[in-house]
Amino acid sequence: MSGGKVEKIAVIGGGPAGLMAAEVLSARGLPVHLYDAMPSVGRKFLLAGRGGLNLTHAEPFEPFASRFGARRAQVEPLLRDFGPQALRDWVHGLGIQTFVGSSGRVFPTDMKAAPLLRAWLHRLRGAGVQFHMRHRWRGWSGAGALRFATPSGELEVMPEATVLALGGASWSRLGSDGAWVPWLAARGVEVAPLAPANCGFDIGWTPYFAERFAGKPFKSVAISCSDARGRRFARKGEFVATATGIEGSLVYAASALLRDEIALQGSATLWLDLLPDRSAEQVRAAVLHPRGARSVASHLKSRLGLEGIKAAVLHEVLTRDEMHAPEKLAETLKALPLRLVAPRPIDEAISSAGGVRFEALDAHLMSTALPGLFCAGEMLDWEAPTGGYLLTASMASGVVAARGVLRWLERDERRS
């Protein structure tokens, strides 16, 4: 063990928030030491970019900021310091161009994360950032030093300021395991329980449906839901059936409401419109049209184009008698109830909610209980939908935390 090695600034966590904090600080000529438990940095960033790196979203600032829901008041100031356009300009400064997709999402022109990360790390190393890989943070020593488990044994470091960017608790195999929660809580930093965000849900399909339709998409559908607190969600899109329930972009967009309702009530009901492009009157007329000797399945396919997973899911909620009751069948086609009983485990989620409460931090993301300690990224108590919002806010928080460090150090220098 080395005892109390003094460093100017320690950044713990090599994801986008930590790397951005290191960039802002090193650009001011400060010595920055970045520690990460994994063999290399940016692992979740790289995995998220496998299908095309969604950097941010091109919608106007007002709707962009609204995506942060209950934490908008706290996240919006971060975005005003480093928002969607600033992020795009920053990417262009690395020599990588971007484009806006049809959905408004912003991507690198080659869609890949690896070239961007390589260019970024090259710039950080050129600015003097020192990277310490396979250094797993273990909290503090009795003397207040940062403790790290390393391949060479335990290391203790006494920085003048620390930025924690440790992520939440999703995708733990990439380094975000939430192990930091008890260490911060024990030192008086208020932490909201971590919970899955942008996640799937369990329903409990019949064995037949699970075996035949797991992995199949529900396309051109709409969902709606509400909760006991009066929140409502309604949107058209698509999602996927899993062996245990549902997941996918449309479900992720409603996941915060559904997760909270399950926590409060024990279950949540999602209403599925299988034919959103047809009015209730049109669907009713088609179902009530005489079918002659045809089966119900043939009738629905002929009159409404309903087949495959959309036809099969009817049997998950309707009895045989109800399938032959035209009024009930027509009603269900436009509002099929899916009872969700649990969110999928947090480690499967795209991101996590909960974390260090903003009420435990000042406007510069410094802990009020532990002056000189700053927090950034997904470990903060906020959540956002997919679509570039998560990454933008994480990087913005890294910028704000780093600027907070600069203010903190300047104050100390004025005192000395």
BELKA-V154791 format. One record per run of one state. SS is the DSSP state (alpha for helix, beta for strand, coil for the rest). FROM is the first residue (numbers start at 0). LEN is the number of residues. If there is no record, write none. Layout:
# BELKA-V154791
ss=SS from=FROM len=LEN
ss=SS from=FROM len=LEN
This chain:
# BELKA-V154791
ss=coil from=0 len=1
ss=beta from=1 len=11
ss=coil from=12 len=3
ss=alpha from=15 len=11
ss=coil from=26 len=5
ss=beta from=31 len=4
ss=coil from=35 len=7
ss=alpha from=42 len=6
ss=coil from=48 len=5
ss=beta from=53 len=4
ss=coil from=57 len=3
ss=alpha from=60 len=6
ss=coil from=66 len=2
ss=alpha from=68 len=13
ss=coil from=81 len=2
ss=alpha from=83 len=10
ss=coil from=93 len=4
ss=beta from=97 len=3
ss=coil from=100 len=4
ss=beta from=104 len=4
ss=coil from=108 len=5
ss=alpha from=113 len=13
ss=coil from=126 len=3
ss=beta from=129 len=3
ss=coil from=132 len=3
ss=beta from=135 len=5
ss=coil from=140 len=5
ss=beta from=145 len=5
ss=coil from=150 len=2
ss=beta from=152 len=12
ss=coil from=164 len=7
ss=alpha from=171 len=3
ss=coil from=174 len=6
ss=alpha from=180 len=6
ss=coil from=186 len=4
ss=beta from=190 len=7
ss=coil from=197 len=3
ss=beta from=200 len=2
ss=coil from=202 len=4
ss=alpha from=206 len=7
ss=coil from=213 len=3
ss=beta from=216 len=10
ss=coil from=226 len=5
ss=beta from=231 len=10
ss=coil from=241 len=3
ss=beta from=244 len=3
ss=coil from=247 len=1
ss=alpha from=248 len=5
ss=coil from=253 len=1
ss=alpha from=254 len=11
ss=coil from=265 len=2
ss=beta from=267 len=6
ss=coil from=273 len=6
ss=alpha from=279 len=9
ss=coil from=288 len=7
ss=alpha from=295 len=9
ss=coil from=304 len=3
ss=alpha from=307 len=10
ss=coil from=317 len=2
ss=alpha from=319 len=4
ss=coil from=323 len=2
ss=alpha from=325 len=9
ss=coil from=334 len=1
ss=beta from=335 len=5
ss=coil from=340 len=1
ss=beta from=341 len=2
ss=coil from=343 len=2
ss=alpha from=345 len=3
ss=coil from=348 len=2
ss=beta from=350 len=6
ss=coil from=356 len=1
ss=alpha from=357 len=3
ss=beta from=360 len=1
ss=coil from=361 len=4
ss=beta from=365 len=2
ss=coil from=367 len=5
ss=beta from=372 len=3
ss=coil from=375 len=1
ss=alpha from=376 len=3
ss=beta from=379 len=1
ss=coil from=380 len=8
ss=alpha from=388 len=27
ss=coil from=415 len=1
